[in-house]
Amino acid sequence: MKIMTTGLSVTAFLAASIAAVAGTSEHAEVADAVIDAQRAVLAEATEDAGFGPQSPRDLRYTVGGNPRVFSMAPPASQMNLCNIHFHDGAEHAGGQFSTFRGNGDGEGWGTGYVYDGDLTEAELAPLAAPIGTGEHGLLQSGQTIEVHFVHTTSDIEPGPTLGACLADSTGNPQLRVETQVMVLVNDANAIDFRTLADVQQVNGYWQAPNVPENTGTPIAYLGSTTGPSYNEKASPFQVTWSVRPEVIKVDINTVGAWYADNMFDEDHAHGVRNLVTNVDLLSPINQ
């Protein structure tokens, strides 16, 4: 991420830069060997075990050697939105989010990918305190988040956790994640996150009708659920991913307001799973 200087004091500029690039929580950066070891454990745990393709991945590479095939889920408009949550750093790489943030602490914090574009010092002006609760997943101006609008073919109502996507009446629901990467800016004129996350019923389905449609042609592929709990084991869930390649700027203050009142009980950003690089755990991207 490039920072455009416009006369802010050196002290304030450096503070904003650090907040933008490193976030607000302290994470002891682990060595590459730690991440390599986690990937080795994942490879051993999944070898000949029958797991399907995994996520997240680098969207710039289309190869995949996982033999498990399942059908793409229906369009989101023909499914029920079941959950909205986001991750502290983009889990996927590609598009306008190809700058690696770093290994982080090896447990999903301080890692992922960040926005490659320009931000002004005004946009980076730090909040008096980061938003969110708890020790991890706190957010400050300049940070990148990857938002997951999760959909299911189950007959459900939206709610907390991915458990809201499952129902006793559907043993094998299809799952789809409409994905938008966002950069948080301290700008009241930026997009209001509450508008993006608005939930309505449309034609009998629960929907998030304001998911952006102007951020590039989504990259679609077959994968799994994500999150750092799967760094050393595979996710068993089959998910159709639709990842938009362009980033949008969102007013960080509206994320805080959404935290205060949302049906998903979200109050912090989630951790990031290691990028899956083992070709045997990836599906081919056919587009």
C-alpha positions in Angstrom: 0.0 0.0 0.0 1.4 3.4 -1.0 0.8 6.3 1.3 0.4 9.8 -0.2 1.9 12.5 2.0 0.2 15.9 2.1 1.9 17.8 4.9 1.0 15.8 7.9 3.7 16.0 10.7 6.4 13.4 10.5 5.3 11.9 13.9 1.7 11.6 12.9 2.6 10.3 9.5 4.8 7.6 10.9 2.1 6.6 13.4 -0.5 6.4 10.6 1.8 4.4 8.5 2.5 1.9 11.2 -1.2 1.6 12.0 -2.0 1.1 8.3 0.6 -1.6 7.6 0.9 -3.5 10.9 -2.5 -3.0 12.5 -3.0 -2.3 16.1 -2.2 -5.5 17.9 1.2 -6.7 18.7 2.1 -10.0 17.0 5.5 -11.7 17.3 6.4 -12.5 13.7 7.2 -16.2 13.3 9.8 -17.4 10.9 9.0 -18.9 7.5 10.0 -22.3 8.8 7.0 -22.2 11.2 4.6 -21.6 8.3 6.4 -24.2 6.2 6.0 -26.7 9.0 2.3 -26.0 9.2 1.9 -26.6 5.5 3.8 -29.9 5.8 1.5 -31.1 8.6 -1.5 -30.1 6.4 -0.1 -32.1 3.5 0.5 -35.2 5.6 -2.9 -35.0 7.2 -4.7 -34.7 3.8 -2.6 -37.2 1.7 -5.0 -39.9 0.3 -7.6 -38.8 2.9 -10.2 -37.8 0.3 -10.5 -34.1 1.2 -11.8 -31.7 -1.4 -10.1 -28.5 -2.6 -9.2 -26.0 0.0 -9.2 -22.2 0.5 -7.9 -19.5 0.5 -5.6 -19.4 -2.5 -3.6 -17.1 -4.8 -6.1 -16.1 -7.4 -3.4 -15.3 -9.9 -2.7 -19.0 -10.4 -5.3 -21.2 -12.0 -3.7 -24.6 -11.6 -5.2 -27.3 -9.4 -4.7 -31.0 -8.9 -7.4 -32.0 -6.4 -9.5 -34.8 -7.9 -12.7 -34.1 -5.9 -15.3 -32.4 -8.1 -18.6 -30.9 -7.0 -21.1 -28.6 -8.8 -20.9 -24.8 -8.5 -23.6 -23.5 -6.2 -26.5 -21.6 -7.6 -26.3 -17.8 -7.9 -26.4 -16.0 -4.6 -29.8 -14.6 -5.6 -31.2 -18.1 -5.5 -29.8 -18.9 -2.1 -30.3 -17.7 1.5 -27.7 -15.4 3.0 -26.8 -17.0 6.3 -23.9 -15.1 7.7 -21.7 -12.1 7.3 -18.2 -11.9 8.9 -14.8 -10.7 7.9 -11.1 -11.4 8.4 -8.2 -9.1 9.6 -6.3 -9.0 6.3 -7.3 -10.5 3.0 -7.2 -14.3 3.1 -7.0 -14.5 -0.7 -4.2 -13.0 -2.8 -4.6 -11.4 -6.2 -6.4 -8.5 -7.8 -5.7 -5.3 -5.8 -4.6 -7.2 -2.7 -1.4 -8.9 -3.6 0.9 -7.4 -1.0 1.8 -9.9 1.7 1.4 -8.5 5.2 3.7 -11.1 6.8 3.6 -14.4 8.6 2.1 -13.0 11.7 2.1 -15.1 14.9 1.4 -18.4 13.2 -2.1 -18.5 14.6 -3.9 -16.3 12.0 -3.1 -12.9 13.5 -1.0 -10.2 11.7 -0.9 -12.1 8.4 -2.8 -12.1 5.1 -2.7 -9.7 2.2 -3.3 -5.9 2.1 -4.6 -3.3 -0.4 -2.0 -2.4 -3.0 -3.3 1.1 -3.8 -2.9 4.6 -2.5 -4.3 6.1 0.7 -4.0 9.7 1.8 -2.9 10.8 5.2 -6.4 12.0 6.0 -7.8 8.5 5.2 -5.1 7.0 7.4 -5.8 9.3 10.4 -5.9 6.9 13.3 -9.0 6.6 15.5 -8.5 7.4 19.2 -8.9 3.7 19.9 -9.1 0.7 17.6 -12.6 -0.8 17.1 -13.5 -4.3 18.2 -13.5 -6.3 21.4 -11.1 -8.8 22.8 -7.3 -9.3 22.4 -7.3 -10.0 18.6 -9.0 -8.7 15.5 -9.0 -5.1 16.5 -9.2 -2.6 13.6 -7.5 0.7 12.8 -7.5 3.1 9.8 -5.7 1.7 6.8 -6.2 -2.0 7.6 -7.6 -4.4 4.9 -10.4 -6.8 5.6 -11.9 -9.6 3.5 -15.7 -9.7 4.0 -17.5 -13.0 3.5 -21.2 -12.9 2.6 -22.0 -16.6 3.1 -25.0 -18.2 1.4 -26.7 -21.6 1.7 -29.3 -23.6 0.0 -30.7 -24.5 3.4 -34.0 -23.0 4.5 -32.7 -20.9 7.4 -32.6 -17.4 8.8 -29.4 -15.4 9.0 -27.5 -15.7 12.2 -24.2 -16.0 14.1 -21.4 -18.3 13.0 -21.4 -20.7 10.0 -23.7 -22.9 12.0 -26.5 -20.6 10.8 -25.9 -22.0 7.3 -26.9 -25.5 8.2 -30.4 -27.0 8.9 -31.8 -30.3 10.0 -33.9 -30.3 6.8 -30.9 -30.3 4.5 -28.1 -32.8 5.0 -25.9 -31.6 2.2 -26.5 -27.9 1.6 -24.6 -26.1 -1.1 -22.6 -23.1 0.2 -21.4 -20.0 -1.6 -19.3 -17.1 -0.4 -19.6 -13.8 -2.1 -16.3 -12.1 -1.2 -15.3 -8.4 -1.2 -12.0 -7.1 0.0 -12.2 -3.6 1.7 -9.7 -1.1 3.0 -10.8 0.9 6.1 -10.4 4.6 5.9 -11.2 7.5 8.3 -13.5 9.2 5.9 -17.2 10.0 6.4 -17.6 10.2 2.6 -16.4 6.6 2.0 -18.9 3.7 1.7 -21.0 3.0 4.8 -20.4 -0.6 5.9 -23.9 -0.8 7.3 -25.3 -0.3 3.8 -23.1 -3.1 2.4 -24.2 -5.4 5.2 -27.9 -4.6 5.0 -30.0 -7.8 5.0 -33.4 -8.1 3.4 -35.7 -10.7 2.0 -35.8 -10.6 -1.8 -38.1 -12.9 -3.9 -38.4 -15.2 -0.9 -34.6 -15.4 -0.1 -32.5 -13.7 2.5 -30.1 -11.5 0.7 -27.5 -8.8 1.1 -28.6 -6.7 -1.9 -25.9 -4.1 -1.7 -22.9 -6.4 -2.2 -20.9 -4.5 -4.8 -21.4 -5.4 -8.5 -18.8 -2.9 -9.9 -15.5 -4.3 -8.4 -14.5 -6.4 -11.4 -15.6 -9.8 -12.7 -15.6 -12.2 -9.7 -13.1 -15.0 -9.8 -15.1 -18.2 -9.2 -13.6 -21.5 -8.0 -14.4 -24.5 -5.8 -12.9 -24.6 -2.3 -13.6 -24.8 1.4 -14.3 -22.8 4.5 -11.3 -20.9 5.8 -9.9 -19.6 9.1 -6.7 -20.4 11.0 -8.1 -23.5 12.7 -7.5 -25.2 9.3 -3.8 -24.4 9.1 -2.8 -28.0 9.9 -6.0 -29.8 8.9 -8.4 -29.7 6.0 -11.9 -28.2 6.0 -14.5 -30.8 5.1 -17.0 -28.3 3.7 -17.5 -27.8 0.0 -17.8 -24.1 -0.9 -18.2 -22.1 -4.2 -16.1 -19.0 -4.0 -16.8 -15.8 -5.9 -14.0 -13.2 -5.1 -14.1 -9.7 -6.5 -10.7 -8.5 -7.7 -11.0 -4.8 -6.9 -10.9 -3.2 -3.4 -13.4 -0.7 -2.1 -12.8 2.0 0.6 -15.1 1.8 3.6 -15.6 4.3 6.4 -14.1 2.5 9.5 -16.4 4.4 11.8 -19.4 2.7 10.2 -17.8 -0.7 10.9 -17.8 0.2 14.6 -21.4 1.2 14.3 -22.3 -2.2 12.7 -20.5 -4.0 15.5 -22.9 -2.3 18.0 -25.9 -3.6 16.2 -25.8 -6.7 13.9 -27.7 -9.9 13.8 -24.5 -12.0 13.5 -23.0 -11.1 16.9 -19.8 -9.9 15.2 -17.6 -7.7 17.3 -14.1 -8.3 15.9 -12.3 -9.4 12.7 -11.4 -13.1 12.4 -8.0 -14.6 11.9 -6.5 -15.6 8.5 -5.7 -19.2 7.3 -2.4 -19.7 5.6 -2.6 -19.4 1.9 -3.0 -22.9 0.5 -0.2 -23.5 -2.0 -0.2 -27.3 -2.3 -1.5 -27.9 -5.8 -3.0 -31.2 -4.6 -5.3 -29.2 -2.4 -6.5 -26.8 -5.0 -9.1 -26.9 -7.7 -8.4 -25.6 -11.2 -9.9 -22.2 -11.9 -11.7 -22.4 -15.2 -12.3 -18.8 -16.3 
